[in-house]
């Protein structure tokens, strides 16, 4: 465990901002702010209230947080706003539900600075059977494995909301998500841009009594899946459209080979509808390949632009 005095020696003159997106967390938010104040006494703690109908904002303010509002509903919209508004050298993001092991925050920051990383994820280790709903646990595993498969990177907990970022990650991140897909977008951005990051196992606790998760298992799970598909299409377009090319090419052969066989036997095209369908499918296969090649060039250009924006900021380990 990194003690506070040693951490101050490790990160002299580094401004730390704790950013907490919140929606109806009046039961737990004061405790979360107090914990961050205990383990990061010099940090600025921001709570962004997302149209809460309870006393979240009031209790966060009384606990000593800087409270601001984001009126576009959804966690992704809140994170987008926080990243845009707040200037710091190191950013600590956590939920306001008191489920994360906040005392490990100095360890995550130390890992970020010591190894000059741009993101450290607190990978959740369940210490309470009530911490995860079965659907949440299963969905997290399946979605994490899907991203792991496409981006060839070992991942433990892609959907953790407990993360530490460098300034150059935050200010070069092209946030698009509106809701709970934001963690997926953060992870895929790091993978596709080959930004250095690491996962560190941290404890994950059950919510306080009376507090309820805002994550809808099936609805938000489908949104996250669609976000993954969309990000794969954006980041690896040639791969995606090559699948369409292969699909149309095989269909074209299935419909066209009997026509060719008839022609060699009779020297006549006996099935014109089938021949036209096979030709149309082959044209679609060629078009899919060309679209994939064009979008692949566009994707590479976008990555170059993101890389230039990323390099505009110094590494977190620079003195």
DAHU-V265582 format. One record per pair of residues at least 12 apart in sequence whose C-alpha atoms are under 8 Angstrom apart, sorted by sequence separation. I is the first residue (numbers start at 1). J is the second residue. D is the distance in whole Angstrom. If there is no record, write none. Layout:
I_J_D + I_J_D
//
This chain:
33_45_7 + 108_120_6 + 144_156_7 + 259_271_7 + 47_60_7 + 92_105_8 + 108_121_8 + 144_157_7 + 173_186_8 + 108_122_7 + 144_158_5 + 143_158_8 + 144_159_8 + 259_274_7 + 141_157_8 + 173_189_7 + 259_275_6 + 140_157_7 + 18_36_8 + 47_65_6 + 49_67_7 + 51_69_7 + 140_158_7 + 256_274_7 + 45_64_8 + 46_65_6 + 47_66_6 + 48_67_6 + 49_68_6 + 50_69_6 + 51_70_7 + 90_109_8 + 140_159_7 + 255_274_6 + 256_275_6 + 45_65_5 + 46_66_5 + 47_67_5 + 48_68_5 + 49_69_5 + 50_70_5 + 51_71_6 + 255_275_7 + 44_65_8 + 45_66_6 + 46_67_6 + 47_68_6 + 48_69_5 + 49_70_6 + 50_71_6 + 44_66_8 + 46_68_7 + 48_70_6 + 50_72_7 + 51_73_7 + 161_183_7 + 255_277_7 + 256_278_5 + 50_73_6 + 160_183_7 + 255_278_5 + 256_279_8 + 50_74_7 + 100_124_8 + 159_183_5 + 254_278_8 + 18_43_7 + 20_45_8 + 22_47_7 + 50_75_8 + 158_183_7 + 159_184_6 + 252_277_7 + 253_278_7 + 16_42_8 + 17_43_6 + 18_44_6 + 19_45_6 + 20_46_6 + 21_47_6 + 22_48_6 + 23_49_6 + 158_184_6 + 252_278_4 + 16_43_5 + 17_44_5 + 18_45_5 + 19_46_5 + 20_47_5 + 21_48_5 + 22_49_5 + 23_50_5 + 29_56_7 + 33_60_7 + 251_278_7 + 252_279_7 + 15_43_7 + 16_44_6 + 17_45_6 + 18_46_6 + 19_47_6 + 20_48_6 + 21_49_6 + 22_50_6 + 23_51_7 + 24_52_5 + 26_54_6 + 50_78_7 + 252_280_8 + 17_46_7 + 19_48_8 + 21_50_7 + 23_52_5 + 24_53_6 + 25_54_8 + 26_55_5 + 27_56_8 + 30_59_6 + 34_63_7 + 158_187_6 + 252_281_5 + 22_52_8 + 24_54_6 + 25_55_8 + 26_56_4 + 29_59_7 + 30_60_5 + 33_63_6 + 48_78_7 + 251_281_7 + 252_282_6 + 24_55_7 + 25_56_5 + 26_57_8 + 29_60_6 + 33_64_7 + 24_56_6 + 30_62_8 + 33_65_7 + 99_131_8 + 249_281_7 + 23_56_7 + 26_59_6 + 30_63_5 + 123_156_6 + 124_157_7 + 248_281_5 + 249_282_6 + 22_56_8 + 48_82_8 + 123_157_5 + 248_282_6 + 4_39_7 + 123_158_8 + 180_215_7 + 4_40_7 + 124_160_7 + 248_284_6 + 249_285_6 + 123_160_6 + 248_285_5 + 122_160_7 + 153_191_8 + 247_285_8 + 121_160_7 + 122_161_8 + 123_162_8 + 181_220_8 + 245_284_7 + 246_285_7 + 121_161_8 + 122_162_5 + 151_191_7 + 180_220_7 + 184_224_7 + 245_285_4 + 121_162_6 + 122_163_6 + 147_188_8 + 151_192_7 + 244_285_7 + 245_286_7 + 121_163_5 + 157_199_8 + 181_223_7 + 185_227_8 + 245_287_8 + 120_163_6 + 121_164_7 + 156_199_7 + 181_224_5 + 184_227_8 + 185_228_8 + 188_231_7 + 192_235_7 + 245_288_5 + 119_163_7 + 120_164_5 + 155_199_8 + 180_224_7 + 184_228_7 + 244_288_6 + 245_289_6 + 119_164_6 + 120_165_7 + 244_289_8 + 118_164_8 + 119_165_4 + 181_227_7 + 185_231_8 + 242_288_7 + 118_165_5 + 119_166_6 + 241_288_6 + 242_289_6 + 118_166_5 + 241_289_6 + 117_166_7 + 118_167_8 + 118_168_7 + 119_169_7 + 241_291_7 + 242_292_7 + 118_169_6 + 238_289_8 + 241_292_5 + 112_164_7 + 240_292_7 + 112_165_8 + 239_292_8 + 21_75_7 + 112_166_8 + 238_292_4 + 108_163_8 + 109_164_7 + 237_292_5 + 238_293_6 + 108_164_7 + 237_293_8 + 21_78_6 + 238_295_7 + 21_79_7 + 237_295_6 + 238_296_6 + 237_296_6 + 236_296_7 + 100_162_7 + 237_299_8 + 19_82_7 + 39_102_8 + 236_299_8 + 32_96_6 + 39_103_6 + 235_299_6 + 32_97_7 + 234_299_7 + 32_98_6 + 36_102_7 + 39_105_7 + 40_106_8 + 95_161_6 + 29_96_5 + 31_98_7 + 35_102_7 + 36_103_8 + 39_106_7 + 94_161_6 + 95_162_7 + 28_96_7 + 29_97_6 + 35_103_7 + 93_161_7 + 94_162_5 + 17_86_8 + 28_97_5 + 29_98_7 + 93_162_6 + 94_163_7 + 17_87_8 + 28_98_6 + 32_102_8 + 92_162_8 + 93_163_5 + 17_88_6 + 25_96_6 + 92_163_6 + 93_164_6 + 16_88_6 + 17_89_8 + 19_91_7 + 25_97_6 + 92_164_4 + 15_88_5 + 16_89_6 + 17_90_6 + 18_91_6 + 19_92_6 + 20_93_6 + 21_94_7 + 22_95_7 + 91_164_6 + 92_165_6 + 131_204_7 + 14_88_8 + 15_89_5 + 16_90_5 + 17_91_5 + 18_92_5 + 19_93_5 + 20_94_5 + 21_95_6 + 22_96_6 + 90_164_7 + 91_165_5 + 131_205_5 + 132_206_7 + 14_89_6 + 15_90_6 + 16_91_6 + 17_92_6 + 18_93_6 + 19_94_7 + 20_95_6 + 21_96_7 + 90_165_6 + 91_166_6 + 130_205_8 + 131_206_4 + 14_90_7 + 16_92_7 + 18_94_8 + 20_96_6 + 90_166_5 + 91_167_7 + 121_197_8 + 123_199_6 + 125_201_6 + 127_203_6 + 128_204_7 + 130_206_5 + 131_207_7 + 89_166_6 + 90_167_6 + 118_195_7 + 119_196_7 + 120_197_6 + 121_198_6 + 122_199_6 + 123_200_6 + 124_201_6 + 125_202_6 + 126_203_6 + 127_204_6 + 128_205_6 + 129_206_8 + 89_167_5 + 117_195_8 + 118_196_6 + 119_197_5 + 120_198_5 + 121_199_5 + 122_200_5 + 123_201_5 + 124_202_5 + 125_203_5 + 126_204_5 + 127_205_6 + 128_206_6 + 139_217_8 + 88_167_6 + 117_196_5 + 118_197_6 + 119_198_7 + 120_199_6 + 121_200_6 + 122_201_6 + 123_202_6 + 124_203_6 + 125_204_5 + 126_205_7 + 87_167_8 + 117_197_5 + 120_200_7 + 122_202_5 + 124_204_5 + 117_198_8 + 136_217_6 + 143_224_8 + 147_228_7 + 135_217_6 + 139_221_7 + 143_225_7 + 150_232_8 + 83_170_6 + 84_171_7 + 83_171_7 + 108_200_7 + 80_175_6 + 80_176_8 + 104_202_7 + 7_106_7 + 76_175_8 + 10_110_7 + 76_176_7 + 77_177_7 + 76_177_5 + 77_178_5 + 101_202_6 + 4_106_7 + 11_113_7 + 76_178_4 + 77_179_7 + 100_202_8 + 101_203_6 + 1_104_7 + 3_106_7 + 7_110_7 + 10_113_8 + 75_178_6 + 76_179_4 + 79_182_8 + 100_203_7 + 101_204_6 + 2_106_6 + 10_114_8 + 74_178_5 + 75_179_5 + 76_180_6 + 100_204_5 + 101_205_8 + 1_106_8 + 2_107_6 + 73_178_8 + 74_179_4 + 75_180_6 + 76_181_7 + 99_204_6 + 100_205_6 + 1_107_6 + 73_179_8 + 74_180_7 + 76_182_5 + 99_205_5 + 75_182_7 + 98_205_8 + 99_206_6 + 2_110_8 + 99_207_6 + 98_207_6 + 97_207_6 + 98_208_7 + 193_303_7 + 97_208_8 + 97_211_8 + 193_307_7 + 173_306_8 + 172_306_6 + 172_309_5 + 171_309_8 + 172_310_5 + 171_310_7 + 169_310_7 + 168_310_5 + 168_311_7 + 168_312_7 + 168_313_5 + 167_313_7 + 168_314_7 + 168_315_7 + 168_316_8 + 166_315_8 + 167_316_7 + 166_316_6 + 28_208_7 + 27_208_7 + 27_210_7 + 28_211_8 + 27_211_7 + 25_211_7 + 118_315_8 + 118_316_7 + 116_315_7 + 117_316_7 + 116_316_6 + 116_317_5 + 115_317_8 + 113_316_6 + 114_317_7 + 112_316_8 + 113_317_5 + 112_317_8 + 90_316_7 + 89_316_7 + 12_319_8
//
